[in-house]
């Protein structure tokens, strides 16, 4: 008998939604030995208040550093929060917090998490204004998301001060991380096959509700980190391994008519100390 569907843990602990984006940055400051360093690197995960970054220099928690966004050339002071207990890449990773939170350091407007009044299910989607190129992790209803997925969505732009057309930002357009850019840990597919997937399908940063069902009946409702026509990346507390066959319902809503799709787990990367992991899965075409 299937086990009860449970919501993903920890979603409301962050102040703003995280986004998996590989933004080139430069970090400068003093290492743990008091020696000045300057290192060009990149982000792995960002939110409005900080990021997880790849950093080979050894630093101490609490150390103040300067981070320069190499895309916008904007610089700001950050505090080293601490080392990441899990690695999404191939080297040391650190959490950093921006001390100048009034500035738009990443060039993306983030919605707040939380609130006391219940809200309908919203889809956080990374959109770009077609006029001024402003980017926003916009909150859309499922109906708005489906409409925008066909073409674009018209909404107010704070910078343009008028209603403009907004479109989804692809992995190529945002120079983002995307599921395909994460290391394929133990994935039972070749690099050539993964490369074909990347060329064939654009990955969009969309936080769409998704139900995950394992073959033993375990289930969880979580949200996608990004998705394409052939694959999905999501965080889950369920235990899966590369090569496992699972079943996903993308755009899940209780009592909805969305179809369940078989998928193969391509890779797994540990995400946090709570035991959650990031998964990349390949959707089986019917």
C-alpha positions in Angstrom: 0.0 0.0 0.0 1.5 3.4 -1.0 2.8 5.5 1.9 1.4 8.9 2.6 2.7 11.8 0.4 4.6 14.2 2.6 5.8 17.8 1.7 9.5 18.4 1.3 11.2 19.4 4.6 13.0 22.7 5.1 11.3 24.7 2.3 10.2 27.5 4.7 13.5 27.8 6.6 15.0 30.1 3.9 14.0 33.7 3.6 14.0 33.6 -0.2 13.9 30.8 -2.7 17.3 29.4 -3.8 18.3 29.2 -7.4 20.9 26.9 -8.9 23.0 29.4 -11.0 26.6 29.4 -12.0 27.5 33.1 -11.9 31.2 34.0 -12.4 32.5 35.9 -9.4 35.8 37.1 -7.9 36.4 36.9 -4.1 39.1 38.8 -2.3 40.1 39.1 1.3 42.4 37.4 3.9 42.6 33.6 4.3 42.9 31.8 7.6 46.6 32.5 7.8 46.1 36.3 7.4 47.4 36.2 3.8 45.6 38.3 1.2 44.0 36.3 -1.6 42.0 37.0 -4.8 40.3 34.1 -6.5 38.1 34.0 -9.6 35.4 31.3 -9.1 31.6 30.9 -9.4 28.4 30.4 -7.4 26.6 27.1 -7.2 23.4 28.2 -5.4 22.1 31.8 -4.9 19.3 33.6 -3.0 18.7 37.2 -2.3 20.8 37.2 0.9 23.8 35.0 -0.1 25.1 32.0 -2.0 27.0 28.8 -1.9 30.3 29.3 -3.7 33.2 27.2 -4.8 36.3 28.6 -3.0 39.7 26.9 -2.8 41.2 29.5 -0.5 40.9 28.4 3.1 39.0 30.9 5.1 37.5 31.1 8.6 33.7 31.5 9.4 33.0 35.1 10.2 35.7 36.5 7.9 34.6 39.5 5.8 35.4 39.3 2.0 34.6 41.3 -1.1 32.7 39.6 -3.8 32.6 41.0 -7.3 29.9 39.8 -9.7 31.8 39.5 -13.0 28.7 39.7 -15.1 27.5 43.1 -13.7 30.9 44.2 -12.2 29.1 45.1 -9.0 31.0 44.5 -5.8 29.7 44.0 -2.2 30.9 42.9 1.2 30.1 39.4 2.3 30.6 37.3 5.4 31.8 33.8 5.3 29.1 31.7 7.0 30.9 28.4 7.0 32.0 25.4 4.9 29.4 23.4 3.1 29.0 19.9 4.6 28.2 18.6 1.1 29.8 19.3 -2.2 27.8 20.0 -5.4 31.0 20.3 -7.4 34.5 19.0 -7.2 36.1 21.2 -4.6 35.6 23.1 -1.3 32.4 25.1 -1.0 31.4 27.8 1.4 28.3 29.6 2.4 28.5 33.4 2.1 26.0 36.1 3.3 25.7 39.6 1.7 26.1 42.4 4.2 24.7 45.0 1.8 21.2 43.5 1.3 19.7 46.7 -0.1 21.6 46.3 -3.3 20.4 44.0 -6.2 23.7 42.1 -6.3 22.6 39.1 -8.4 20.4 41.2 -10.8 17.4 39.0 -9.9 14.4 40.0 -7.9 13.5 37.3 -5.4 10.1 36.8 -3.7 10.0 36.3 0.1 9.2 32.9 1.6 6.6 32.6 4.3 3.6 34.6 5.3 0.8 33.8 7.7 -2.1 33.8 5.2 -2.5 30.7 3.1 -1.7 31.1 -0.6 -2.7 29.1 -3.7 0.1 26.9 -5.1 2.6 29.2 -6.8 5.3 28.4 -9.4 8.5 30.4 -9.0 9.9 30.9 -12.5 13.0 32.9 -13.6 11.7 35.4 -16.1 13.2 38.2 -18.1 11.6 41.4 -19.3 11.7 41.6 -23.1 12.2 45.4 -22.9 14.8 46.2 -20.1 16.2 42.6 -19.6 15.4 42.8 -15.8 15.2 39.3 -14.3 12.8 38.2 -11.6 12.0 34.9 -9.8 8.3 35.6 -10.4 5.5 33.8 -8.6 3.0 32.5 -11.1 -0.1 30.4 -10.6 -0.2 27.1 -12.4 -2.6 28.6 -15.0 -0.2 31.5 -15.6 2.8 29.2 -15.9 1.1 27.0 -18.4 0.0 30.0 -20.5 3.5 31.5 -20.3 5.1 28.2 -21.3 3.3 28.4 -24.6 4.6 31.9 -25.4 5.1 34.7 -22.9 3.3 36.4 -20.0 2.4 40.1 -19.7 3.2 41.6 -16.3 4.2 44.8 -14.7 7.9 45.7 -14.8 9.2 47.9 -11.9 12.1 49.2 -14.0 10.1 50.0 -17.1 7.1 51.2 -15.0 4.7 49.7 -17.4 3.3 46.3 -18.5 5.7 44.3 -20.7 6.2 40.9 -22.1 8.2 38.5 -19.9 9.8 35.2 -21.1 11.4 32.3 -19.5 15.2 32.4 -19.2 16.9 29.3 -20.7 20.1 27.8 -19.3 22.1 29.2 -22.2 20.6 32.7 -21.8 21.3 32.9 -18.0 24.6 31.1 -18.2 23.2 29.2 -15.3 24.1 26.0 -13.6 21.2 23.8 -14.7 20.9 20.1 -13.9 23.0 19.2 -16.8 26.0 21.2 -15.6 26.2 19.4 -12.3 28.6 16.4 -12.1 26.9 13.2 -13.1 27.8 11.1 -10.0 27.7 7.5 -11.0 25.3 8.2 -13.8 24.9 5.1 -16.1 25.1 7.2 -19.3 28.1 8.4 -21.3 29.3 11.9 -21.6 28.4 11.9 -25.3 24.8 10.9 -24.4 24.6 13.7 -21.7 26.0 16.2 -24.3 23.2 15.2 -26.7 20.6 15.9 -24.0 22.1 19.3 -23.3 22.0 20.3 -27.0 18.5 19.0 -27.5 16.7 20.5 -24.5 16.9 23.9 -22.9 16.6 23.9 -19.2 14.5 26.5 -17.5 14.7 27.6 -13.9 11.1 26.8 -12.7 10.0 25.8 -9.2 7.1 23.5 -10.3 5.4 21.2 -7.8 6.4 17.6 -8.6 5.4 14.3 -6.9 8.1 11.6 -6.7 7.1 8.0 -6.4 9.5 5.1 -5.8 8.9 1.5 -6.7 8.5 0.6 -3.0 5.6 3.0 -2.7 7.4 5.9 -1.0 6.2 9.3 -2.2 7.1 12.9 -1.7 5.9 16.2 -3.1 8.7 18.7 -3.7 9.5 21.3 -6.3 11.7 21.2 -9.4 14.9 23.2 -9.4 14.9 23.3 -13.2 13.4 21.3 -16.0 13.5 20.6 -19.7 11.5 18.5 -22.1 13.7 15.5 -21.4 14.8 15.9 -17.8 14.1 17.3 -14.3 16.3 18.4 -11.4 14.8 18.4 -7.9 15.7 18.2 -4.2 14.3 15.3 -2.2 14.7 13.5 1.1 13.9 10.1 -0.5 16.8 7.8 -1.0 17.5 7.1 -4.7 20.6 5.9 -6.6 21.8 6.5 -10.1 20.1 4.0 -12.4 16.9 3.7 -10.3 13.6 3.8 -12.1 11.1 6.2 -10.5 7.8 7.9 -11.4 7.3 11.7 -11.4 4.2 13.8 -11.8 5.4 17.3 -13.0 2.9 20.1 -12.2 1.3 17.9 -9.5 -1.8 19.1 -7.7 -4.0 17.0 -5.4 -6.9 15.7 -7.5 -5.3 17.0 -10.7 -5.2 15.2 -14.0 -1.4 15.4 -14.6 0.1 12.2 -16.0 2.7 10.2 -14.1 5.8 9.7 -16.1 8.5 7.0 -15.7 12.0 8.4 -15.2 15.6 7.2 -14.7 17.8 8.7 -12.0 21.0 10.0 -13.8 22.8 11.5 -10.8 22.7 12.3 -7.1 24.5 15.1 -5.2 24.2 15.5 -1.4 22.6 18.9 -0.6 22.5 19.5 3.1 23.0 17.9 6.6 19.3 17.1 6.8 19.9 14.2 4.3 18.3 15.9 1.3 20.0 15.5 -2.1 19.7 17.0 -5.5 18.7 14.5 -8.2 18.8 14.7 -12.0 16.4 12.4 -13.8 15.7 11.6 -17.4 12.1 11.4 -18.5 11.1 8.4 -20.5 9.3 9.5 -23.7 6.0 7.8 -24.3 
